[in-house]
């Protein structure tokens, strides 16, 4: 699942990922603009205490 603020960059990213062989890519069309404006939206702030995956 890819997203950005309104969906434009997410769409371009999804296209690139598909060309690179990732076939299960989905775009959250309304992206952050829709989700972040919901009054009950769960938003994590600060540093993530999890571990970063090794690339």
Buried (B, 14 or more C-beta within 10 A) or exposed (E): EBBBEBBEBBBEBBEEBEEEEEEEBEBBEEBBEBEEEEEEEEEEEEEEEEEEEEE
